Amino acid sequence: MSLKVCSGSGKLISISFLRKFLFYVFAFIYMVLCPVLVLYSIGYILRPGTIDQLAKTGSIHLSSVPSGATVYLKNRRYNEKTPTTVQGLLPGDYDVKVSLKGYQSWRRVVSVRAEEAAAFDSIALIKNNSGNIVSDAEAKFIPKDEQT
């Protein structure tokens, strides 16, 4: 005995056909997504339309003192604050900026290589001091024998 379900257009659809259809749809999704997710988890990304469609990635680890600084990568704001690791980056040079309100920004051009992590631990952000900065022209050298 085969159960039949009435669809919106009044046609009858057998339950066994519906089961087979759903099985093949989910099997197809599984067969496509699993390899992509496994490759992504080990550091590969898919770049359709390029010669090397499968590319190995690198990462940049940033931590600052004080923590909670905003990270900019190629002049685009990154969602997380320091300490953080930016993963899935294609090999190349990246302009990295770390900034926090009330502190001077830290900026470097960082080279990312495949299968490697560029680590910048304890980036010291220097506090902005208004009026307390002494320029080289104003600095005065006092010989050691004259110091008391």
ABEGO torsion letter per residue (X at the ends): XBBBBBBAAGBBBBAAAAAAAAAAAAAAAAAAAAAAAAAAAAGBBBBBGBABABBBBBBBBBBBOBBGBBBBBGGBBBABBOBBBBBGBBBEBBBBBBBBBGBBBBBBBBBBBBGBBBBBBGBBBBBBBBGABBBAAABBBBBAAABX
